[in-house]
Amino acid sequence: MNAAHTLSRPIKPGRKAPTGPHILIVDDDPDMRTYMRGCLRLLSPRLVVESSSVSGALEAARSAHPDVIISDIIMPVSDGHTLMRELRLDNQLSDIPVLLVSGQREHGPTAGDAFLAKPFNATTLCAAVERLLDGNR
């Protein structure tokens, strides 16, 4: 990650300023959230990474206003397309780039601001996130 990445949101009073870009991972599979969190550490140890299930995703996004959201498409309670529509309808969240991931490749052409097919490796995930961060400056 290049040093030009900056936070795109103000820091709330009383909250310690993060030292790097903020990523929110939305996936109902806790193992996948852990895997993605570990992969993203390759970008920068200063990266702030939070994760949420889809049911808490909007609240987490409103609370943290991340620089990038990574969301699975197919989840039991809701799905990544619905989450993305809800984000786009919220004036405070509509500018956050979304990387949608899925094991079903047919979702790719129209999915999110970027799409990544599962399975993916750490290098591929980091490259996709870095492109979104670079485009969000």
Backbone as numpy.savetxt, mean C-alpha at the origin, in Angstrom:
# Nx Ny Nz CAx CAy CAz Cx Cy Cz
15.84 2.78 -2.80 14.98 3.94 -2.80 15.88 5.16 -2.80
15.53 6.15 -3.61 16.39 7.33 -3.63 16.02 8.26 -2.49
16.92 9.14 -2.16 16.76 10.00 -0.99 15.71 11.09 -1.20
15.18 11.24 -2.40 14.23 12.30 -2.67 12.82 12.00 -2.19
12.54 10.79 -1.76 11.21 10.46 -1.28 10.89 11.27 -0.04
9.73 11.90 -0.05 9.30 12.67 1.12 7.90 12.24 1.49
7.51 12.55 2.69 6.15 12.24 3.13 5.17 13.20 2.47
4.03 12.69 2.08 3.06 13.53 1.40 1.92 13.96 2.32
2.09 13.80 3.61 1.03 14.15 4.53 1.61 14.84 5.75
0.82 15.71 6.39 1.32 16.36 7.60 1.35 15.38 8.76
2.21 15.66 9.72 2.31 14.84 10.92 1.31 15.35 11.94
0.52 14.46 12.50 -0.47 14.84 13.50 0.23 15.31 14.78
-0.33 16.32 15.45 0.27 16.79 16.70 0.41 15.65 17.70
1.55 15.63 18.37 1.80 14.61 19.39 2.30 13.29 18.83
2.34 13.16 17.52 2.80 11.93 16.89 4.23 12.11 16.41
5.07 11.15 16.69 6.46 11.22 16.26 6.53 11.11 14.74
7.33 11.95 14.14 7.47 11.96 12.68 8.14 10.68 12.20
7.54 9.98 11.22 8.20 8.82 10.65 9.44 9.27 9.89
10.34 8.36 9.66 11.60 8.72 9.01 11.63 8.37 7.54
10.60 7.77 7.02 10.58 7.40 5.62 9.15 7.31 5.11
8.98 6.98 3.84 7.64 6.83 3.28 6.81 5.81 4.05
5.52 5.98 4.01 4.58 5.17 4.77 3.79 4.28 3.81
3.80 2.98 4.07 3.10 2.00 3.24 2.05 1.30 4.09
0.84 1.14 3.55 -0.22 0.37 4.21 -0.48 -0.88 3.39
-0.34 -2.04 4.03 -0.61 -3.33 3.39 -1.99 -3.79 3.85
-2.86 -4.11 2.89 -4.22 -4.58 3.20 -4.36 -5.99 2.64
-4.47 -6.94 3.54 -4.63 -8.34 3.13 -5.22 -9.09 4.32
-6.17 -9.96 4.08 -6.76 -10.73 5.17 -5.91 -11.91 5.59
-4.84 -12.19 4.87 -3.94 -13.29 5.22 -2.75 -12.73 6.01
-2.69 -13.01 7.31 -1.61 -12.46 8.12 -0.22 -12.91 7.66
-0.10 -14.10 7.10 1.19 -14.55 6.59 1.63 -13.71 5.39
0.70 -13.36 4.52 1.03 -12.53 3.36 1.41 -11.12 3.81
0.71 -10.58 4.81 1.07 -9.26 5.34 2.50 -9.28 5.89
2.84 -10.34 6.61 4.19 -10.47 7.18 5.22 -10.61 6.07
4.91 -11.40 5.05 5.83 -11.58 3.92 6.09 -10.24 3.23
5.03 -9.49 2.91 5.19 -8.22 2.22 5.95 -7.21 3.08
5.66 -7.20 4.36 6.38 -6.30 5.28 7.89 -6.59 5.22
8.24 -7.87 5.26 9.65 -8.25 5.18 10.28 -7.86 3.85
9.55 -8.07 2.76 10.06 -7.69 1.44 10.34 -6.20 1.37
9.45 -5.40 1.91 9.59 -3.95 1.81 10.75 -3.40 2.61
11.24 -4.15 3.57 12.42 -3.71 4.33 13.65 -3.58 3.43
13.62 -4.26 2.26 14.72 -4.14 1.31 14.80 -2.73 0.72
13.66 -2.04 0.62 13.66 -0.68 0.09 14.43 0.27 1.00
14.10 0.20 2.27 14.73 1.10 3.23 14.36 0.67 4.63
15.33 0.65 5.54 14.99 0.35 6.93 14.18 1.49 7.56
14.15 2.66 6.89 13.40 3.80 7.42 11.94 3.77 6.99
11.58 2.87 6.12 10.21 2.77 5.64 9.27 2.46 6.79
8.15 3.15 6.84 7.12 2.88 7.84 6.08 1.99 7.18
5.91 0.78 7.70 4.97 -0.18 7.10 3.95 -0.58 8.14
2.67 -0.38 7.80 1.57 -0.84 8.63 0.76 -1.83 7.83
-0.02 -2.65 8.52 -0.87 -3.59 7.80 -2.23 -3.64 8.47
-3.21 -4.08 7.65 -4.59 -4.13 8.12 -5.33 -5.20 7.34
-6.38 -5.71 7.95 -7.32 -6.53 7.19 -8.19 -5.56 6.39
-8.93 -6.06 5.43 -9.75 -5.18 4.60 -10.84 -4.48 5.43
-11.32 -5.12 6.48 -12.38 -4.50 7.28 -11.90 -3.25 8.02
-10.61 -3.15 8.31 -10.08 -1.97 8.98 -9.28 -1.05 8.08
-9.29 -1.32 6.78 -8.41 -0.61 5.85 -8.72 0.88 5.73
-9.98 1.24 5.59 -10.30 2.66 5.44 -9.94 3.45 6.68
-10.23 2.89 7.83 -9.87 3.56 9.08 -8.36 3.70 9.19
-7.62 2.65 8.85 -6.16 2.72 8.90 -5.63 3.76 7.92
-6.21 3.83 6.73 -5.77 4.82 5.73 -6.08 6.23 6.20
-7.24 6.44 6.78 -7.58 7.77 7.29 -6.66 8.19 8.44
-6.32 7.24 9.27 -5.46 7.53 10.42 -4.03 7.84 10.00
-3.49 7.07 9.06 -2.08 7.19 8.71 -1.82 7.98 7.43
-2.81 8.09 6.57 -2.66 8.67 5.22 -1.33 8.23 4.60
-1.25 6.94 4.23 0.01 6.39 3.70 0.37 6.97 2.34
1.62 6.78 1.95 2.09 7.22 0.64 1.71 6.23 -0.45
1.56 4.95 -0.09 1.14 3.89 -1.01 0.33 2.87 -0.22
-0.72 2.35 -0.85 -1.49 1.24 -0.28 -1.30 0.03 -1.18
-0.98 -1.11 -0.58 -0.89 -2.38 -1.29 -2.07 -3.21 -0.81
-2.91 -3.66 -1.74 -4.09 -4.42 -1.34 -4.27 -5.66 -2.21
-4.59 -6.75 -1.54 -5.00 -7.95 -2.25 -6.33 -7.64 -2.92
-6.65 -8.31 -4.00 -7.94 -8.10 -4.65 -8.99 -9.02 -4.06
-8.68 -10.30 -3.92 -9.67 -11.27 -3.48 -9.49 -11.55 -1.99
-10.48 -11.12 -1.20 -10.47 -11.35 0.25 -11.87 -11.77 0.66
-12.00 -12.49 1.76 -13.31 -13.04 2.12 -14.39 -12.01 2.48
-14.02 -10.93 3.16 -15.03 -9.98 3.64 -15.40 -8.96 2.57
-14.43 -8.48 1.83 -14.61 -7.49 0.77 -13.54 -7.77 -0.26
-13.26 -6.80 -1.14 -12.22 -7.02 -2.13 -11.47 -5.73 -2.41
-10.34 -5.86 -3.06 -9.48 -4.72 -3.34 -10.11 -3.69 -4.26
-10.96 -4.14 -5.20 -11.63 -3.18 -6.09 -12.60 -2.30 -5.31
-13.34 -2.90 -4.40 -14.27 -2.13 -3.57 -13.50 -1.14 -2.69
-12.42 -1.60 -2.09 -11.59 -0.72 -1.28 -11.08 0.46 -2.11
-10.61 0.18 -3.30 -10.08 1.25 -4.14 -11.17 2.25 -4.51
-12.37 1.78 -4.83 -13.49 2.70 -5.12 -13.79 3.59 -3.92
-13.78 2.99 -2.71 -14.05 3.77 -1.50 -12.95 4.80 -1.26
-11.70 4.44 -1.53 -10.60 5.38 -1.39 -10.77 6.54 -2.36
-11.13 6.25 -3.61 -11.27 7.29 -4.63 -12.44 8.24 -4.35
-13.44 7.77 -3.61 -14.59 8.62 -3.26 -14.33 9.50 -2.04
-13.25 9.23 -1.32 -12.90 9.99 -0.12 -11.89 11.07 -0.52
-12.28 12.33 -0.41 -11.42 13.44 -0.84 -10.06 13.44 -0.15
-9.99 12.95 1.07 -8.72 12.94 1.81 -7.81 11.77 1.40
-8.38 10.75 0.77 -7.61 9.55 0.43 -7.48 9.30 -1.07
-8.18 10.07 -1.87 -8.28 9.78 -3.30 -6.95 9.88 -4.05
-5.97 10.57 -3.48 -4.70 10.75 -4.18 -3.67 9.67 -3.86
-3.99 8.74 -2.97 -3.03 7.71 -2.57 -2.95 6.64 -3.66
-1.75 6.38 -4.19 -1.63 5.33 -5.20 -1.85 3.94 -4.58
-2.50 3.07 -5.36 -2.85 1.74 -4.89 -2.21 0.69 -5.80
-1.48 -0.23 -5.17 -0.94 -1.40 -5.85 -1.83 -2.57 -5.49
-2.56 -3.10 -6.47 -3.41 -4.27 -6.23 -2.63 -5.52 -6.60
-2.78 -6.56 -5.76 -2.11 -7.84 -6.00 -3.16 -8.95 -6.04
-2.90 -9.96 -6.86 -3.83 -11.08 -6.96 -3.15 -12.27 -7.59
-3.61 -13.44 -7.21 -3.16 -14.67 -7.83 -3.87 -14.93 -9.14
-4.89 -14.13 -9.44 -5.64 -14.29 -10.69 -5.20 -13.21 -11.66
-4.43 -13.59 -12.64 -3.80 -12.64 -13.56 -4.79 -11.84 -14.39
-6.00 -12.31 -14.57 -6.97 -11.56 -15.38 -7.36 -10.23 -14.74
-7.03 -10.03 -13.46 -7.31 -8.74 -12.82 -6.33 -7.67 -13.25
-5.21 -8.05 -13.79 -4.10 -7.15 -14.05 -4.36 -5.92 -14.90
-4.90 -6.03 -16.09 -4.95 -4.88 -16.98 -5.70 -3.66 -16.44
-6.68 -3.83 -15.59 -7.47 -2.70 -15.12 -7.37 -2.50 -13.61
-6.41 -3.12 -12.98 -6.38 -3.13 -11.52 -5.51 -2.00 -10.95
-6.13 -1.11 -10.22 -5.41 -0.12 -9.43 -4.51 0.79 -10.25
-3.64 1.48 -9.54 -2.65 2.33 -10.19 -1.51 1.45 -10.70
-1.40 0.26 -10.13 -0.43 -0.74 -10.56 -0.97 -2.10 -10.13
-0.48 -3.15 -10.78 -0.91 -4.51 -10.48 0.30 -5.42 -10.41
0.24 -6.35 -9.46 1.31 -7.34 -9.31 0.67 -8.71 -9.14
1.07 -9.66 -9.99 0.51 -11.00 -9.93 1.27 -11.82 -8.89
0.52 -12.58 -8.09 1.11 -13.52 -7.14 1.42 -14.81 -7.88
2.44 -15.51 -7.54 3.42 -15.17 -6.51 4.41 -14.14 -7.05
4.90 -13.31 -6.17 5.92 -12.33 -6.54 7.05 -12.41 -5.54
8.21 -11.92 -5.95 9.35 -11.93 -5.04 9.58 -10.52 -4.48
10.49 -10.40 -3.56 10.75 -9.13 -2.88 11.20 -8.06 -3.86
12.04 -8.41 -4.80 12.55 -7.43 -5.76 11.42 -6.85 -6.60
10.52 -7.70 -7.06 9.40 -7.24 -7.88 8.46 -6.34 -7.08
8.15 -6.73 -5.84 7.29 -5.91 -4.98 7.93 -4.56 -4.72
9.20 -4.55 -4.38 9.90 -3.29 -4.08 9.94 -2.38 -5.30
10.17 -2.94 -6.47 10.21 -2.13 -7.70 8.85 -1.49 -7.98
7.77 -2.24 -7.79 6.43 -1.70 -8.02 6.12 -0.58 -7.03
6.47 -0.78 -5.77 6.22 0.25 -4.75 7.07 1.49 -5.02
8.31 1.29 -5.39 9.18 2.43 -5.65 8.67 3.25 -6.85
8.15 2.59 -7.88 7.58 3.33 -9.01 6.41 4.19 -8.54
5.57 3.65 -7.67 4.44 4.43 -7.17 4.91 5.59 -6.29
5.91 5.35 -5.47 6.45 6.43 -4.64 7.07 7.52 -5.51
7.79 7.14 -6.53 8.42 8.12 -7.42 7.36 8.95 -8.16
6.25 8.31 -8.50 5.18 9.02 -9.20 4.33 9.89 -8.30
4.49 9.73 -6.99 3.67 10.45 -6.02 4.40 11.66 -5.44
5.58 11.98 -5.96 6.33 13.13 -5.43 5.82 14.41 -6.00
